[in-house]
């Protein structure tokens, strides 16, 4: 009899209890709640991006400078998260 066929073991496979709080590793928070997963990872990064845009907007950059900031600082945050988590 495998562990999937046991009634109570479906919630605790191999006797390991699921964590209730998000687990953060390498800058990404993992949780079983999908709403919390997206809000802690994607929405948080959106707020960080808004702050970076506000900081760099007063610098008087050329269009090429703005493109470099967007490509190097802003896109990299979402590419990293999207590589690990499903994108909403």
TORMI-634776 format. One record per residue (C-alpha): residue in three letters; x, y, z; residue number from 1. Coordinates in Angstrom, 3 decimals, m for minus. Example, Ala and Ser with C-alpha at 12.3 -4.5 7.8 and 13.67 -1.06 7.14 Angstrom:
<pts>
@res:ALA	X:12.300	Y:m4.500	Z:7.800	n:1 $
@res:SER	X:13.670	Y:m1.060	Z:7.140	n:2 $
</pts>
This chain:
<pts>
@res:UNK	X:0.000	Y:0.000	Z:0.000	n:1 $
@res:UNK	X:1.545	Y:3.308	Z:m1.041	n:2 $
@res:UNK	X:1.222	Y:6.587	Z:0.849	n:3 $
@res:UNK	X:m1.312	Y:8.065	Z:m1.609	n:4 $
@res:UNK	X:m3.894	Y:5.398	Z:m0.857	n:5 $
@res:UNK	X:m3.836	Y:6.082	Z:2.883	n:6 $
@res:UNK	X:m6.514	Y:8.582	Z:3.959	n:7 $
@res:UNK	X:m4.660	Y:10.662	Z:6.547	n:8 $
@res:UNK	X:m1.322	Y:10.504	Z:4.756	n:9 $
@res:UNK	X:m2.568	Y:12.639	Z:1.884	n:10 $
@res:UNK	X:m2.234	Y:15.698	Z:4.061	n:11 $
@res:UNK	X:1.088	Y:14.584	Z:5.489	n:12 $
@res:UNK	X:2.997	Y:12.566	Z:2.890	n:13 $
@res:UNK	X:5.751	Y:10.508	Z:4.462	n:14 $
@res:UNK	X:4.718	Y:11.896	Z:7.864	n:15 $
@res:UNK	X:5.988	Y:15.415	Z:7.058	n:16 $
@res:UNK	X:3.734	Y:18.262	Z:8.129	n:17 $
@res:UNK	X:3.082	Y:21.062	Z:5.607	n:18 $
@res:UNK	X:4.358	Y:24.449	Z:6.738	n:19 $
@res:UNK	X:1.655	Y:27.069	Z:7.289	n:20 $
@res:UNK	X:3.899	Y:30.108	Z:6.915	n:21 $
@res:UNK	X:5.653	Y:30.964	Z:3.638	n:22 $
@res:UNK	X:9.183	Y:29.684	Z:3.244	n:23 $
@res:UNK	X:11.636	Y:32.214	Z:1.807	n:24 $
@res:UNK	X:14.657	Y:31.040	Z:m0.091	n:25 $
@res:UNK	X:16.825	Y:32.911	Z:m2.605	n:26 $
@res:UNK	X:14.473	Y:35.888	Z:m2.482	n:27 $
@res:UNK	X:11.308	Y:33.950	Z:m3.378	n:28 $
@res:UNK	X:8.596	Y:33.033	Z:m0.905	n:29 $
@res:UNK	X:6.991	Y:29.624	Z:m1.409	n:30 $
@res:UNK	X:3.571	Y:28.786	Z:m0.009	n:31 $
@res:UNK	X:0.631	Y:26.501	Z:m0.798	n:32 $
@res:UNK	X:m1.790	Y:29.450	Z:m0.966	n:33 $
@res:UNK	X:m1.660	Y:30.740	Z:m4.565	n:34 $
@res:UNK	X:m3.084	Y:34.165	Z:m3.702	n:35 $
@res:UNK	X:m0.430	Y:34.669	Z:m1.047	n:36 $
@res:UNK	X:2.211	Y:33.298	Z:m3.415	n:37 $
@res:UNK	X:1.439	Y:35.940	Z:m6.054	n:38 $
@res:UNK	X:0.981	Y:38.805	Z:m3.618	n:39 $
@res:UNK	X:4.220	Y:38.161	Z:m1.750	n:40 $
@res:UNK	X:6.304	Y:37.682	Z:m4.878	n:41 $
@res:UNK	X:4.871	Y:39.548	Z:m7.851	n:42 $
@res:UNK	X:3.071	Y:42.433	Z:m6.153	n:43 $
@res:UNK	X:6.037	Y:43.038	Z:m3.882	n:44 $
@res:UNK	X:8.336	Y:43.250	Z:m6.903	n:45 $
@res:UNK	X:5.936	Y:45.717	Z:m8.567	n:46 $
@res:UNK	X:6.281	Y:48.013	Z:m5.551	n:47 $
@res:UNK	X:10.077	Y:47.725	Z:m5.726	n:48 $
@res:UNK	X:9.952	Y:48.566	Z:m9.429	n:49 $
@res:UNK	X:7.867	Y:51.681	Z:m8.760	n:50 $
@res:UNK	X:10.441	Y:52.847	Z:m6.218	n:51 $
@res:UNK	X:13.294	Y:52.266	Z:m8.680	n:52 $
@res:UNK	X:11.471	Y:54.163	Z:m11.411	n:53 $
@res:UNK	X:10.930	Y:57.087	Z:m9.043	n:54 $
@res:UNK	X:14.612	Y:57.104	Z:m8.103	n:55 $
@res:UNK	X:15.852	Y:56.969	Z:m11.700	n:56 $
@res:UNK	X:13.244	Y:59.372	Z:m13.128	n:57 $
@res:UNK	X:14.938	Y:62.394	Z:m11.575	n:58 $
@res:UNK	X:18.354	Y:61.587	Z:m13.027	n:59 $
@res:UNK	X:17.816	Y:63.185	Z:m16.442	n:60 $
@res:UNK	X:18.707	Y:60.063	Z:m18.423	n:61 $
@res:UNK	X:18.630	Y:59.848	Z:m22.197	n:62 $
@res:UNK	X:16.318	Y:57.358	Z:m23.876	n:63 $
@res:UNK	X:19.227	Y:54.876	Z:m24.085	n:64 $
@res:UNK	X:19.927	Y:55.310	Z:m20.389	n:65 $
@res:UNK	X:16.277	Y:54.672	Z:m19.559	n:66 $
@res:UNK	X:16.287	Y:51.531	Z:m21.688	n:67 $
@res:UNK	X:19.415	Y:50.289	Z:m19.913	n:68 $
@res:UNK	X:17.826	Y:50.853	Z:m16.491	n:69 $
@res:UNK	X:14.679	Y:49.015	Z:m17.542	n:70 $
@res:UNK	X:16.568	Y:46.083	Z:m19.069	n:71 $
@res:UNK	X:19.161	Y:45.663	Z:m16.341	n:72 $
@res:UNK	X:17.237	Y:46.497	Z:m13.170	n:73 $
@res:UNK	X:13.523	Y:46.088	Z:m13.785	n:74 $
@res:UNK	X:13.184	Y:43.149	Z:m16.170	n:75 $
@res:UNK	X:15.713	Y:41.050	Z:m14.309	n:76 $
@res:UNK	X:13.514	Y:40.985	Z:m11.204	n:77 $
@res:UNK	X:10.551	Y:39.530	Z:m13.094	n:78 $
@res:UNK	X:12.580	Y:37.153	Z:m15.229	n:79 $
@res:UNK	X:14.073	Y:35.578	Z:m12.118	n:80 $
@res:UNK	X:10.705	Y:35.088	Z:m10.402	n:81 $
@res:UNK	X:8.982	Y:33.952	Z:m13.593	n:82 $
@res:UNK	X:11.649	Y:31.318	Z:m14.136	n:83 $
@res:UNK	X:10.830	Y:29.738	Z:m10.785	n:84 $
@res:UNK	X:7.084	Y:30.366	Z:m10.336	n:85 $
@res:UNK	X:4.138	Y:30.203	Z:m12.722	n:86 $
@res:UNK	X:3.396	Y:33.718	Z:m13.986	n:87 $
@res:UNK	X:m0.065	Y:35.102	Z:m13.152	n:88 $
</pts>
